């Protein structure tokens, strides 16, 4: 059966999404269109590129999270180094390693730009903090004077996963009519994690396409729940405060919408108290997250009726 899939963002907890995708595959579901924010964008891009649930399981569970946290030695000086980097680069880490990692994986399936995918197959949410607007990739790029078809999927994923102050924002330069009449500095926009504006964009496919029988293709949301209840954030300084603010925002975003509507088509995945930014997650914790997603998906698809 054809379905559309929308995947919530949740940092490291996105490992659980791979388990839920496996359950969908076992239930004979095929993904027609996919969308996601942050870690959900990673999962969506892998599905769009043609990775099976089994392949995705291996990829996601073996993600080299710690390798994404690299920076020049000059910025590693205790206390002062990270602060200086944030002031200069606007992030603790560059995000380049994550972008290269997803680029290599997508290229293995022959996917580099959005033109390598069927039109409309993949939608990724990012936040344009220069203009204060949600950016739906790839089509939203046209408003910036950028050709959506020629834009790299890996760059879009990097934009969607750029946790503010944790990873550097992505700078895009306006082109064509979008840049006309603007000074040099005004021609640049800063893009960060899509979770700032919509962490669970279940609304993206509210106008469903039709299958071969002329029936609407249902949309299933994959949402991570149990976001560290009972585990208060410990604020030790400005960076821990920023992290606490961001994780609080992730927990609250889109909840009102999901609670009041569309809950019947949402796979709720317990995330076992794992933090969004636990980039040193153990192999055991990773496997438990995956199994949690698999179990939640099996429970949902075992009773769900379109």
C-alpha positions in Angstrom: 0.0 0.0 0.0 1.2 3.5 -0.8 1.6 6.0 2.0 3.3 9.4 2.5 5.6 9.6 5.4 6.4 12.6 7.6 9.3 12.2 10.1 9.8 14.3 13.2 13.1 15.8 14.2 14.8 14.8 17.4 18.6 14.8 17.0 20.2 11.5 18.0 16.8 10.0 18.9 16.1 9.8 15.1 17.6 6.3 15.3 14.2 5.2 16.5 12.7 6.3 13.2 14.6 3.6 11.3 12.9 0.9 13.4 9.5 2.4 12.6 10.3 2.4 8.9 11.2 -1.2 9.2 7.8 -2.0 10.7 6.1 -0.1 7.8 8.0 -2.2 5.3 7.0 -5.4 7.1 3.4 -4.2 6.9 3.8 -3.9 3.1 3.8 -0.1 3.1 5.6 1.7 0.3 6.5 5.4 0.6 5.1 7.6 -2.1 6.4 11.0 -0.8 8.5 11.7 2.3 9.3 14.7 4.4 11.1 15.5 7.5 12.8 17.9 9.8 16.4 17.6 11.3 17.1 13.9 12.0 13.7 13.2 10.3 15.2 14.8 7.2 18.0 12.3 7.2 15.6 9.4 7.3 13.4 10.9 4.6 16.3 11.5 2.3 17.5 7.9 2.7 14.0 6.7 1.8 13.8 9.0 -1.2 17.2 7.8 -2.4 15.9 4.2 -2.4 17.4 2.7 0.7 15.5 -0.2 2.2 14.6 -0.3 5.8 17.2 -3.0 6.4 19.9 -0.8 4.8 18.7 2.2 6.7 18.9 0.3 10.0 22.6 -0.4 9.5 23.3 3.2 8.3 21.5 4.9 11.1 22.6 2.7 14.0 26.3 3.1 12.8 26.1 6.9 12.4 29.5 8.3 13.6 27.9 10.9 15.8 31.1 11.7 17.7 32.9 12.5 14.4 30.4 15.3 13.7 31.7 17.2 16.7 35.1 18.3 15.3 36.5 21.7 15.1 39.9 23.4 14.6 42.3 22.9 17.5 42.5 26.6 17.9 38.9 26.6 19.2 39.5 23.7 21.7 41.1 25.9 24.3 39.3 25.2 27.6 36.3 27.6 28.2 37.6 30.4 25.9 37.9 28.4 22.7 34.3 27.3 22.2 33.0 30.7 23.1 35.3 32.4 20.6 34.1 30.0 17.9 30.5 30.8 18.6 31.2 34.5 18.3 33.1 34.1 15.0 31.4 31.1 13.4 28.0 31.2 15.2 28.3 27.6 16.2 30.3 25.2 18.4 30.8 22.8 15.5 30.8 23.3 11.7 28.4 20.6 10.5 30.7 19.9 7.5 31.4 16.3 8.7 27.6 15.5 8.9 27.0 17.0 5.5 29.8 15.0 3.9 28.6 11.8 5.6 25.1 12.1 4.2 26.5 13.2 0.8 28.6 10.0 0.5 25.6 7.8 1.4 23.3 9.5 -1.1 25.9 9.3 -3.8 26.1 5.6 -3.3 22.5 5.5 -4.7 23.2 8.0 -7.5 21.6 10.9 -5.7 23.3 14.3 -5.6 20.8 17.0 -6.3 17.0 17.2 -6.1 16.9 16.6 -9.9 18.1 13.0 -9.2 14.8 12.4 -7.4 11.2 12.3 -8.7 9.7 15.8 -8.4 8.0 16.2 -5.1 9.4 13.0 -3.7 11.3 14.6 -0.9 10.5 17.7 1.2 12.8 19.0 3.9 12.0 21.7 6.5 14.6 24.3 7.4 14.3 27.8 9.1 15.4 31.0 7.4 16.2 33.1 10.4 17.2 36.1 8.3 13.7 36.6 7.0 12.0 34.8 9.9 10.3 32.3 7.6 9.9 28.5 7.2 11.9 27.2 4.2 10.4 24.1 2.5 13.1 22.6 0.4 13.6 22.3 -2.4 10.9 24.5 -4.0 11.3 27.3 -1.4 14.8 28.0 -2.8 13.3 29.6 -5.9 12.3 32.6 -3.8 16.0 33.1 -3.0 16.9 33.0 -6.7 18.3 29.5 -6.4 17.4 26.7 -8.8 15.8 24.0 -6.6 16.7 21.2 -9.1 20.4 21.9 -8.9 20.6 22.1 -5.1 22.4 19.3 -3.3 20.2 17.1 -1.1 23.0 16.7 1.4 23.2 20.5 1.8 19.5 20.6 2.4 19.8 18.0 5.1 22.7 19.9 6.6 20.5 23.0 6.8 17.6 21.1 8.4 20.0 19.6 11.1 21.9 22.8 12.0 20.9 23.0 15.7 21.3 26.7 16.6 24.6 27.4 18.4 25.5 23.8 18.2 26.2 23.6 14.5 27.1 26.6 12.3 24.1 28.0 10.4 24.3 27.6 6.6 24.7 30.8 4.6 23.0 31.1 1.2 23.5 34.0 -1.2 20.6 35.4 -3.0 20.7 35.3 -6.8 18.9 36.9 -9.7 15.9 39.1 -9.0 16.0 38.1 -5.3 19.4 39.9 -4.9 18.6 43.0 -7.1 18.9 46.3 -5.2 20.4 44.7 -2.1 23.8 45.5 -0.7 26.5 42.8 -0.5 25.7 41.9 3.1 22.0 41.9 2.5 22.4 39.2 -0.2 23.1 36.5 2.4 20.5 34.6 4.5 21.2 32.3 7.4 19.5 28.9 7.6 19.2 26.7 10.7 17.4 23.7 12.0 13.8 23.4 10.7 12.7 22.5 14.3 12.6 26.2 15.1 9.4 26.6 13.0 8.0 23.1 12.5 9.6 20.0 14.0 6.8 17.7 12.8 5.4 19.0 9.5 2.5 16.6 9.2 0.6 19.3 7.4 2.8 19.1 4.3 0.7 16.5 2.6 -2.8 17.7 3.7 -3.7 17.8 0.0 -3.0 14.2 -0.9 -2.2 12.8 -4.3 -4.2 9.9 -5.7 -3.1 6.3 -6.2 -3.8 4.3 -9.3 -7.3 3.6 -8.1 -8.1 7.2 -7.7 -8.1 7.1 -3.9 -6.2 9.5 -1.7 -2.8 8.3 -0.5 -2.8 8.5 3.3 -0.1 10.3 5.2 1.5 8.7 8.3 3.4 10.7 10.8 6.4 9.2 12.8 6.8 11.1 16.0 9.1 10.6 18.9 7.6 10.9 22.4 8.7 10.6 26.0 11.2 13.5 25.7 13.1 13.2 28.9 10.2 13.4 31.3 11.4 13.8 34.9 14.9 14.7 33.7 15.3 18.5 34.3 18.0 20.3 32.4 21.0 21.4 34.5 22.0 24.9 33.6 25.8 25.5 34.1 26.4 28.3 31.7 25.3 30.0 28.5 25.8 26.9 26.3 23.9 24.5 28.5 21.2 27.1 28.7 20.9 27.3 24.9 20.8 23.5 24.7 18.1 23.4 27.3 16.1 26.0 25.4 16.4 24.2 22.2 15.4 20.8 23.6 12.4 22.4 25.4 11.4 23.9 22.1 11.6 20.5 20.3 9.4 19.0 23.0 6.7 21.6 22.6 6.6 22.2 18.9 3.6 21.0 17.0 2.2 19.2 20.1 -1.0 21.2 20.1 -1.7 20.4 16.5 -1.0 16.7 16.9 -3.0 16.4 20.1 -6.1 18.1 18.7 -6.1 16.5 15.2 -4.6 13.7 13.1 -3.4 11.7 16.1 -5.0 8.6 14.6 -2.4 8.6 11.8 0.7 9.1 13.9 3.2 6.4 15.0 4.2 7.4 18.6 7.7 6.2 19.3 9.0 6.1 22.9 12.6 7.4 23.0 13.6 6.0 26.4 14.9 9.3 27.9 17.7 9.8 25.3 18.7 13.4 24.8 18.6 15.1 21.4 22.3 16.0 21.6 23.7 12.8 23.1 26.2 12.4 20.3 28.2 9.9 22.4 25.3 7.4 22.5 26.4 3.8 23.1 25.7 0.9 20.7 23.3 -0.6 23.3 21.3 2.6 23.6 21.2 2.9 19.8 19.8 -0.6 19.4 17.2 0.0 22.1 16.0 3.1 20.3 15.8 1.2 17.0 13.8 -1.6 18.7 11.5 1.0 20.3 10.7 2.3 16.9 10.1 -1.2 15.5 7.8 -2.1 18.4 5.8 1.2 18.1 5.4 0.7 14.4 4.3 -2.9 14.7 1.7 -1.8 17.2 0.4 1.0 15.0 0.3 -0.9 11.7 -1.2 -3.9 13.4 -4.4 -2.0 14.0 -4.4 1.0 11.6 -7.0 1.2 8.9 -6.8 3.9 6.2 
